[in-house]
């Protein structure tokens, strides 16, 4: 295993850990949470591309994963727009008032 291929595996794992830490730490705004989720999806996508290319597999599953990640992002943005239109901001502190 060369240093370049090792870096190709370590970098997405480091990205994943950074995304998870920002997801856990940044719970003040909904937009920050959605951005950290997209960052986590990007790092998982990069890791899957490296692993599947290294094993010599087809990339159809990676394209399916990318499609689901795009749908997740669109759904998150729709939720953000809906919350901002009804409540005026995307602060999580104002969500405590909602008793669903």
Secondary structure, DSSP 8 states (H G I E B T S, - for coil): --HHHHHHHHHHHHHHHHHHHHHHH--SBHHHHHHHHHHHHHHHHHHHHHHHHHHT--SHHHHHHHHHHHHHHHHHHHHHHHHHHHHSS-BGGGGGG---
